[in-house]
Amino acid sequence: MMSALHSKLVREMTADCSVIACRFPLPCEPSQTIGEGLDTVWLYKHSDVMRYSASVNHRGDGRTQSESQS
């Protein structure tokens, strides 16, 4: 589910955008992590999302090439 959200963010985020996620992290490295366990919150900036996107081959359905082959 979070991979699909990540793909949506890649398509729709603007350069000045940030995303805060709780309970479930996105598949990319966050700019900041606050808390731990169930109380963890992740802050993702546009550059975090785009950096991860450039490092994998996305199919457009939220899955990477390796995920689609399984």
N, CA, C and O of each residue as an XYZ file, in Angstrom:
280
protein
N       0.818     -1.190      0.000
C       0.000      0.000      0.000
C       0.868      1.262      0.000
O       0.575      2.205     -0.736
N       1.922      1.297      0.806
C       2.744      2.509      0.873
C       3.551      2.707     -0.408
O       3.878      3.842     -0.756
N       3.876      1.628     -1.113
C       4.561      1.766     -2.401
C       3.656      2.446     -3.420
O       4.117      3.262     -4.217
N       2.373      2.111     -3.395
C       1.413      2.758     -4.296
C       1.282      4.240     -3.961
O       1.195      5.078     -4.859
N       1.268      4.560     -2.677
C       1.212      5.965     -2.260
C       2.477      6.694     -2.701
O       2.413      7.838     -3.151
N       3.622      6.036     -2.572
C       4.876      6.647     -3.001
C       4.819      6.987     -4.492
O       5.226      8.079     -4.889
N       4.328      6.081     -5.308
C       4.213      6.339     -6.746
C       3.316      7.537     -7.026
O       3.610      8.341     -7.910
N       2.239      7.659     -6.288
C       1.335      8.800     -6.428
C       2.046     10.104     -6.058
O       1.886     11.122     -6.732
N       2.827     10.058     -4.986
C       3.574     11.247     -4.570
C       4.595     11.661     -5.627
O       4.784     12.851     -5.879
N       5.248     10.685     -6.238
C       6.218     10.991     -7.296
C       5.528     11.751     -8.425
O       6.092     12.697     -8.975
N       4.326     11.344     -8.766
C       3.588     11.998     -9.858
C       3.051     13.373     -9.473
O       2.970     14.259    -10.324
N       2.683     13.568     -8.204
C       1.908     14.757     -7.854
C       2.583     15.768     -6.919
O       2.108     16.898     -6.799
N       3.686     15.380     -6.253
C       4.322     16.315     -5.310
C       4.997     17.467     -6.040
O       5.625     17.279     -7.082
N       4.859     18.660     -5.478
C       5.600     19.815     -5.977
C       6.861     19.981     -5.131
O       6.977     19.387     -4.059
N       7.793     20.780     -5.610
C       9.100     20.919     -4.960
C       9.015     21.457     -3.531
O       9.911     21.194     -2.728
N       7.980     22.190     -3.200
C       7.870     22.778     -1.854
C       7.013     21.921     -0.911
O       6.668     22.353      0.189
N       6.679     20.722     -1.346
C       5.779     19.849     -0.599
C       6.531     18.960      0.390
O       7.668     18.558      0.140
N       5.881     18.660      1.519
C       6.363     17.688      2.493
C       5.200     16.774      2.856
O       4.035     17.158      2.745
N       5.530     15.555      3.293
C       4.519     14.578      3.691
C       4.902     14.041      5.057
O       6.070     13.749      5.316
N       3.917     13.912      5.926
C       4.114     13.304      7.235
C       3.329     12.005      7.249
O       2.141     11.983      6.928
N       4.001     10.918      7.624
C       3.357      9.603      7.707
C       3.470      9.088      9.135
O       4.478      9.307      9.808
N       2.438      8.411      9.582
C       2.497      7.774     10.897
C       2.047      6.325     10.754
O       1.275      5.984      9.858
N       2.540      5.486     11.648
C       2.263      4.048     11.690
C       2.953      3.259     10.585
O       3.496      2.190     10.859
N       2.953      3.750      9.333
C       3.552      3.027      8.226
C       4.458      3.961      7.436
O       3.991      4.981      6.929
N       5.754      3.636      7.319
C       6.670      4.504      6.567
C       6.555      4.285      5.065
O       6.112      3.231      4.610
N       6.954      5.281      4.316
C       7.086      5.134      2.872
C       8.345      4.321      2.596
O       9.179      4.166      3.489
N       8.505      3.798      1.383
C       9.676      2.972      1.090
C      10.958      3.773      0.850
O      11.947      3.209      0.382
N      10.965      5.055      1.154
C      12.169      5.862      0.963
C      12.685      6.378      2.308
O      11.976      6.332      3.313
N      13.915      6.865      2.314
C      14.554      7.372      3.526
C      13.946      8.731      3.895
O      13.939      9.636      3.060
N      13.440      8.897      5.116
C      12.829     10.162      5.514
C      13.876     11.216      5.876
O      15.022     10.888      6.182
N      13.469     12.470      5.836
C      14.323     13.564      6.300
C      14.443     13.547      7.806
O      15.476     13.914      8.366
N      13.369     13.115      8.460
C      13.366     13.113      9.920
C      12.428     12.020     10.432
O      11.365     11.777      9.860
N      12.842     11.368     11.521
C      12.010     10.380     12.205
C      11.829     10.849     13.634
O      12.800     11.186     14.312
N      10.591     10.872     14.092
C      10.274     11.338     15.439
C       9.538     10.218     16.167
O       8.608      9.627     15.616
N       9.940      9.925     17.385
C       9.284      8.905     18.175
C       9.784      7.519     17.838
O      10.741      7.348     17.083
N       9.107      6.517     18.420
C       9.471      5.132     18.163
C       8.267      4.237     18.366
O       7.281      4.633     18.987
N       8.354      3.019     17.834
C       7.243      2.081     17.942
C       5.997      2.587     17.239
O       6.079      3.163     16.154
N       4.843      2.372     17.858
C       3.576      2.809     17.259
C       3.441      4.324     17.180
O       2.602      4.839     16.441
N       4.265      5.033     17.939
C       4.204      6.495     17.949
C       5.188      7.140     16.977
O       5.395      8.352     17.028
N       5.791      6.356     16.100
C       6.760      6.908     15.149
C       6.055      7.739     14.080
O       4.995      7.366     13.576
N       6.666      8.867     13.751
C       6.195      9.750     12.686
C       7.391     10.020     11.773
O       8.494     10.282     12.251
N       7.168      9.956     10.461
C       8.224     10.187      9.488
C       7.904     11.427      8.666
O       6.773     11.611      8.216
N       8.911     12.279      8.472
C       8.781     13.467      7.639
C       9.551     13.222      6.345
O      10.746     12.928      6.365
N       8.852     13.347      5.230
C       9.468     13.180      3.917
C       9.357     14.498      3.158
O       8.277     15.079      3.053
N      10.470     14.953      2.640
C      10.485     16.134      1.780
C      10.484     15.659      0.331
O      10.759     14.494      0.041
N      10.177     16.567     -0.551
C      10.131     16.268     -1.983
C      11.408     15.565     -2.434
O      11.341     14.589     -3.181
N      12.562     16.043     -1.996
C      13.839     15.458     -2.417
C      13.988     14.008     -1.951
O      14.598     13.205     -2.657
N      13.451     13.653     -0.786
C      13.517     12.274     -0.292
C      12.752     11.340     -1.222
O      13.236     10.269     -1.589
N      11.555     11.765     -1.595
C      10.681     10.952     -2.450
C      11.294     10.797     -3.838
O      11.292      9.701     -4.398
N      11.815     11.879     -4.390
C      12.370     11.832     -5.741
C      13.686     11.063     -5.782
O      13.960     10.382     -6.769
N      14.499     11.154     -4.745
C      15.770     10.431     -4.697
C      15.511      8.923     -4.765
O      16.179      8.209     -5.513
N      14.547      8.448     -3.987
C      14.217      7.027     -3.989
C      13.656      6.619     -5.355
O      13.991      5.558     -5.882
N      12.818      7.456     -5.907
C      12.199      7.155     -7.193
C      13.250      6.970     -8.281
O      13.111      6.106     -9.147
N      14.290      7.775     -8.233
C      15.344      7.687     -9.240
C      16.175      6.414     -9.079
O      16.829      5.977    -10.026
N      16.152      5.817     -7.881
C      16.996      4.651     -7.622
C      16.322      3.316     -7.940
O      16.980      2.277     -7.898
N      15.035      3.320     -8.256
C      14.330      2.078     -8.590
C      13.606      2.229     -9.917
O      13.359      3.341    -10.383
N      13.275      1.109    -10.510
C      12.560      1.113    -11.788
C      11.081      0.913    -11.516
O      10.637     -0.222    -11.340
N      10.306      1.995    -11.478
C       8.879      1.902    -11.190
C       8.100      1.526    -12.436
O       8.383      1.995    -13.539
N       7.110      0.666    -12.232
C       6.225      0.225    -13.307
C       5.032      1.148    -13.486
O       4.350      1.072    -14.507
N       4.757      2.035    -12.500
C       3.601      2.903    -12.592
C       2.432      2.412    -11.763
O       1.452      3.138    -11.597
N       2.510      1.176    -11.230
C       1.426      0.655    -10.396
C       1.825      0.622     -8.929
O       1.158     -0.019     -8.117
N       2.908      1.309     -8.585
C       3.340      1.358     -7.196
C       4.321      0.272     -6.816
O       4.809      0.246     -5.687
N       4.623     -0.639     -7.756
C       5.547     -1.718     -7.461
C       6.843     -1.521     -8.241
O       6.835     -0.986     -9.349
N       7.939     -1.952     -7.663
C       9.202     -1.901     -8.379
C       9.266     -3.067     -9.354
O       8.424     -3.964     -9.302
N      10.231     -3.066    -10.221
C      10.399     -4.139    -11.190
C      10.551     -5.485    -10.499
O       9.966     -6.471    -10.946
N      11.332     -5.550     -9.408
C      11.523     -6.828     -8.712
C      10.249     -7.306     -8.044
O      10.010     -8.513     -7.985
N       9.427     -6.404     -7.539
C       8.149     -6.794     -6.918
C       7.187     -7.353     -7.944
O       6.412     -8.258     -7.636
N       7.223     -6.831     -9.161
C       6.286     -7.255    -10.188
C       6.619     -8.637    -10.722
O       5.759     -9.303    -11.298
N       7.861     -9.075    -10.538
C       8.263    -10.372    -11.040
C       7.945    -11.494    -10.083
O       8.042    -12.662    -10.461
N       7.560    -11.179     -8.834
C       7.249    -12.241     -7.854
C       5.787    -12.586     -7.851
O       5.359    -13.454     -7.090
